Amino acid sequence: MTHTVIDGAYVVTVDAHGTEHAQGHVVLRDGRIASVGAGRAPREVIDGAAEVISGTGLLVTPGLINTHHHLYQWLTRGYAQDSILFDWLVSLYPAWSRIDADLVGDGALGAMAVLARSGCTTVGDHHYVFPRGGGDIVGSIVNAASTLGVRLHATRGSMDLGASDGGLPPDFAVESTADALAASGEAVTTYDDSSFESMVRVAIAPCSPFSVTADLLRESADLARSLGVRLHTHGAETVEEEAYCRERFGMSPTDYLESVGWLGSDVWMAHCVHLSGADIDRFAATGTGVAHCPSSNGRLAAGIAPVRDMLRAGVPVGLGVDGAASNESGQLGTEVRAAVLAARLRDGADALSGRDALRIATMGGAQVLGRADQIGSLEPGKLADLALWRIDGVEHAGIADPVAALGLGAMPPLARLIVQGRTVVEDGALVRVDEADVAARVTRASAVLQSRL
Ligand code: ZN
């Protein structure tokens, strides 16, 4: 039986005790973490290893987990640069409604390439635009993740509330309720793998209160629960959404989502910027998760989510980049620092530490995606998903606290990204794809989409 050893690194386990080893080792075997410990690896472990990675100058953390994205938006970066959410959406719906499976595949490859190069081992995606005749879009995303070698939590999203029925999206961008439900069930039965080592999970994800009918929300919840998969949507992102819900339903977004069965430990919602104290308590009591997306919230001037209060109340909080049309960076590693800065701008210096933000980006994400037993921390038996950050370069050499290199400093370059024991990034470069080819595919696909407008 062969194994890999990472020896002599600064190891941050993100276990329940916050265990760190200033000089530690990690042993990987058969795609899992075999052991983690202080000091150098024992001689006999080194001698029998297939590979020994020198940990000198490295910070080792669990792989980062992205809990919210719209990978297809990689093809629509740089549009509507100064708009708030509703205006931005209205600007972009026409382009998005002209996508197809081939274009989405190229965009997803670009978006996931950048995620991987920024320390992300598990990619959550929320895809909710399915033009008629657009082909197998979920399949394209699954293929792109497999090509790169990253773990995927896809969602089959939907919109069925067009402008003529009082929704925000134009009628040409929405599906019928029945079509959306049928396709959601089919995506789960075709692609979801519920095993411990699963590389592809699929959840069901109607888009938002202002683009989906109450019937679709209710029936999606019933469908997901009958299939044993999770539920995802956007919630309480902007003051305009709050006003929409109060006018149309006579209640806040959280009250409305609760009224259609959407609070629960099998649900996670993106943003949750505008939650009251009572809303936070209900999220905590029900175990409803939150995908915190600080850069996107800044880009769209949505506000700053009350992450400090959510964490104090016990709400599961993960980190997300959100779609690249509202976060042209698309890097998850930089969101760790962004989360710290945003929380402190809102609630003061003790609102969130760099270590708190790293925990959100790892174990928090694992909890939000229902994978806390499998990923999110470096503990024996868990899947071997790790990020090895180089912190002996000019940006970080001499820093007093290696964890601050990631939590407060420039995003460190990756020495390795390992997913299920397999190397995905080495010395900052993707090893399973030609990066120039990915860039060329994104350039071409973006131009094709623009030519359809
Ligand atoms: Zn989003």
Residues whose N, C-alpha, C, O or C-beta is under 5 A from the ligand:
A	BS01	ZN	A270 D322 G323
